[in-house]
């Protein structure tokens, strides 16, 4: 089994509604020019990762325009657990500044 993730940087309803970002994503692209925020730029990576030729697993990729970046650096530094549902005070106690 393989598991990979993609962090797309593309024009979607969400990015068009993001304050401070909407103008960037909504900018007009002249006819015939490459659109770095076109969601279709993500599809080739999706197709490759789903192919039988792909041996990659455990990877996270950021995709924007013509760039694909393999990301790294996320790892567990602390885990807290409970035997039942969390309460806000339990989380505050276990994740608090002094914990």
C-alpha positions as CSV (number, residue, x, y, z in Angstrom):
1,X,0.0,0.0,0.0
2,X,1.2,3.5,-0.8
3,X,0.1,6.7,0.9
4,X,1.0,10.2,-0.4
5,X,-0.5,13.6,0.0
6,X,-0.7,16.7,-2.2
7,X,-0.9,20.3,-1.0
8,X,-2.2,22.0,-4.1
9,X,-1.8,25.7,-4.7
10,X,-4.5,26.3,-7.2
11,X,-7.6,28.4,-8.0
12,X,-10.6,27.0,-6.3
13,X,-13.8,28.4,-4.7
14,X,-11.9,28.4,-1.4
15,X,-8.9,30.3,-2.6
16,X,-11.0,32.8,-4.5
17,X,-12.9,33.5,-1.2
18,X,-9.7,33.8,0.9
19,X,-9.2,37.4,2.1
20,X,-5.9,38.8,0.9
21,X,-5.4,36.0,-1.6
22,X,-8.4,36.3,-3.8
23,X,-6.9,39.0,-6.1
24,X,-3.8,36.9,-6.7
25,X,-5.9,33.8,-7.6
26,X,-8.5,35.7,-9.7
27,X,-5.9,37.6,-11.8
28,X,-6.7,37.4,-15.6
29,X,-4.3,35.3,-17.5
30,X,-3.9,36.4,-21.1
31,X,-5.1,33.9,-23.7
32,X,-2.4,31.3,-24.6
33,X,-0.2,32.0,-21.5
34,X,0.5,29.5,-18.8
35,X,-1.8,29.8,-15.8
36,X,0.1,28.8,-12.7
37,X,-3.0,28.6,-10.6
38,X,-5.1,26.4,-13.0
39,X,-6.2,23.3,-11.0
40,X,-5.4,21.1,-13.9
41,X,-1.7,21.6,-13.1
42,X,-2.2,19.2,-10.2
43,X,-3.7,16.3,-12.3
44,X,-0.4,14.9,-13.7
45,X,1.0,14.4,-10.2
46,X,-2.2,12.8,-9.1
47,X,-2.1,10.4,-12.1
48,X,1.6,9.5,-11.5
49,X,1.1,8.9,-7.8
50,X,-1.9,6.6,-8.6
51,X,0.0,4.7,-11.3
52,X,1.5,1.2,-10.8
53,X,4.9,2.7,-11.9
54,X,5.0,5.0,-8.8
55,X,7.0,3.5,-5.9
56,X,6.8,6.6,-3.7
57,X,5.1,6.4,-0.3
58,X,4.9,8.6,2.7
59,X,5.5,11.8,0.7
60,X,3.8,15.2,0.8
61,X,4.0,17.3,-2.3
62,X,3.2,21.0,-2.9
63,X,2.2,21.7,-6.5
64,X,1.9,25.2,-8.0
65,X,2.1,25.8,-11.7
66,X,5.2,24.2,-13.1
67,X,6.7,23.4,-9.7
68,X,6.4,20.3,-7.6
69,X,8.1,20.4,-4.2
70,X,8.6,17.4,-1.9
71,X,7.9,18.7,1.6
72,X,9.5,17.5,4.8
73,X,9.7,18.4,8.4
74,X,6.4,17.4,10.0
75,X,7.0,14.9,12.8
76,X,5.5,14.1,16.2
77,X,7.3,15.9,19.0
78,X,4.6,15.2,21.7
79,X,1.5,13.0,21.9
80,X,-1.2,13.3,24.4
81,X,-3.9,10.7,24.9
82,X,-7.2,10.2,26.8
83,X,-9.3,7.1,27.4
84,X,-12.5,8.9,26.4
85,X,-13.7,12.1,24.8
86,X,-11.5,15.1,25.2
87,X,-12.5,18.1,27.4
88,X,-11.1,21.5,26.8
89,X,-9.6,21.6,30.3
90,X,-7.9,18.2,29.8
91,X,-6.3,19.5,26.6
92,X,-5.3,22.7,28.3
93,X,-3.7,20.7,31.2
94,X,-1.8,18.4,28.9
95,X,-0.8,20.9,26.2
96,X,-0.5,23.9,28.4
97,X,2.6,26.0,28.6
98,X,3.9,24.2,31.7
99,X,3.2,20.7,30.3
